[in-house]
Amino acid sequence: MGDTLKVPGARLYHEVSGTGPVLLFIGGGTSDTSNYDGVGPHFADRYTVVSYDRRGNSRSTLDGPAGPQRIEEHADDAIRLIEHLGTGPADVFGSSSGALIALDVAARRPDLVRRVVPHEAPAFTLTPDEDAHLAILHRAAAEFERAGAAAGMAVFGNGTGVPDEFADAGPEALEALRRIEGNAPFFFRHEMLQFVAYRPDLPALGRHRDLLVPAVGEESVDTPPVQAMRVLAKEIGTEVTAFPGGHVGYLQRPVEFAARLAEVLT
């Protein structure tokens, strides 16, 4: 069921199914609700499953002109969705930049969450190779302006380990990815560089480490997001948990991915 929630500066399109405590899925990059179509139904028998288009993407429109995006503002959106739809602490899964948003929710509003699973957050500010990672993203942004979305995404993907994951995704996943190509300009011009400048609040996350399950894909081999998650886990005193597939394992292997997610949420 699709609906919209008015929040400061935007209208958030979201889809809800099932009954029970809230399980919120937060997408990253250019994604929208469709990225979780294969995983969400596995939880609708015991959760109120919520996915949404982040502000400025797909059907979540901005009230005014687009500008630089902030993780904290996107986390406020997630918080408002949880408060609007839930009656108690929620479980939250975030992928890629959506994982950065999930981490900010956990750091600032631990009272609102029961478990938070940040999957391959590009927290490059935590890595020793931050400057090299940022240089790749600057090249991707420049290539987008020069030659368009496909060229920009190629540079972005080659630098983050994402291309093989997209290539291996099934036909349904590829169709969904085509539907969200229109989000690329917003991503490159207003989100990508702004989001990776975010530094997670490690002291706050460390105080609430029991809420967190830092996650990486089994098939992701030392990519920048994996490096970041390892540093994050070490700094807050926990371990990384492996999930089926790679950076977008929920698209590659939705059944196995859902089973693993169910395990860590139990």
RALIN-V866538 format. One line per field, one symbol per residue. ss: DSSP state (2 for helix, 1 for strand, 0 for the rest). phi: phi as a letter, one per 40 degrees, with the letter a starting at -180 (. if undefined). psi: psi as a letter, one per 30 degrees, with the letter a starting at -180 (. if undefined). A space follows every 50 residues. Layout:
BEGIN
ss->???
phi->???
psi->???
END
This chain:
BEGIN
ss->01111110011111111000111111000000222222222220001111 11000000000100000000222222222222222000011111102222 22222222022211111110000222000222222222222222222022 22222222220022222200222222222022222222222222220000 02222220222100111000000222222222222200001110000022 2202222222222220
phi->.cabbcbdgabccabbagbhccbcbbcbfccadccbccbddcbccabccb baccdgbfcccccaccadcbdccccdccccccccbbbadbcbbbbfcccc ccccccccbcccbbabbcbfccccccccbdcccccccccccccdccbhcc cccccdcccbgcdcccccccdccccccccbdccddccccbbdccccccbd ccdccccbcccbbcbbcdccbfcdccdccccddcccgabcbcbdgbcbdc ccbccccccccccccc
psi->kklkkkljfljjklkklalalkjkkkllbglafffgefeeffffffljkk llklkfkcgjllfakkaklkeeeeeeeeeeeeeeflgaklkkkkkbffee eeeeeeefifffkekkjjjhkiifffkfgeeeeeeeeeeeeeeeeegaee eeeeeeefffgeeeeeeflleeeeeeeefgfffeeeeeffeeeeeffkjk ieeeeefhfffkikklkegjjhleeeeeeeeeeeefhalkkklkabehff eeieeeeeeeeeeff.
END
